[in-house]
């Protein structure tokens, strides 16, 4: 069960690294509070983007012209 959670965290972190370059670089010299703020901001932005994309796809699927006849 712990291994499954670890894989989920690694996938989520991979998504954040792919989307924002700031997460990719070395961060050992950074203050923990700064790192926490950066990670939380990236997570919130990611969730906002995913939610917005979901709403956009949902609006498109309601279009009658897109339905097969």
Buried (B, 14 or more C-beta within 10 A) or exposed (E): EEEEEEEEEEEEBEBBBEEBEEBEEEBEEEEEEEEEEBBEEBBEEBEEEEEEEEEEEEEEEEEEEEEEE
